[in-house]
């Protein structure tokens, strides 16, 4: 079992802090979404071309790796020019991932036109699939997977299944955010996994509760606005420390284990989008221990 975390959890940390704390807290790797507040990884000082040999050496020396790069690339935008710009950004992310010897770049669907009829929805799915196939061609040449996340309207696993069936590139797979279909679409984990299992190559983990009285998030308006600008399908939830909420983590873990899943288990603690939740120094140390407990429980019931 390989355990990682997204740097959404620690938006103010630089690479050295990510590396130091990741090793200290018992992680095998990290999924880089941002570094020191910089969401455009192509502009991050620590990932400029002349820095990459040092990053590779640090990972080799520590045994702590970058498992993937999480981009904001999406293909739901209405104009061809917008989608071409996204595609070019995706190509650059794939090139960076290749230089870092990491295995994937995350992308989004992300939302369908509001009130779309069946014909418009089909056309949008076709355009998203086209973008994924184009990225997949570049990814296959670079040895890097392109993973679309269950996010936005594509957290609906039936819709995601329709989309990925339109994709022909073998380099394109799926990032199953185990929380999103369950929380936002009321899907059972078994239903989601049955639909998406053939394409699942990476997983996100988080936990949340249903609050009768919503938490005061007035001070996080700016972060929410930023999230929506980057990801049109972003939806808030009442997140709690992993294992302290309603998410049936044991069931999700068991489904993956029984299927022989060999990918990463990655904590996505959304501190960057929810400033009111606990800091990384509290949230991050818990996840490896919780996952080891799940592994022990599953082994005991096998």
Buried (B, 14 or more C-beta within 10 A) or exposed (E): BEBBBBBBBBBEBBBEBBBBBBEEBBBBBBBBBBBBEBBEBBEBEBBEEEEBEEBBEBBEEEEBBBBBBBBBBBBBBEEEEEBEEBBEBBBBBBBBBBBBBBBBBBBBBBBBEEEBEEEEBBEBBEBBBBBBBBBBBBBBEBEBBBBBBBBBBBBBBBBBBBBBEBBEBEBBBBBBBBBBBBBBBEBEBEBBBEBBBEBBBBBBBBBBBEEEEEBEBEEBEEBBEBBBEBBBBBEBBBBBBBBEBEBBBBBBBBBBBEEEBEBBBBBBBBBBBBBEBBEBEEBBBBBBEBBEBBBEEBEEEE
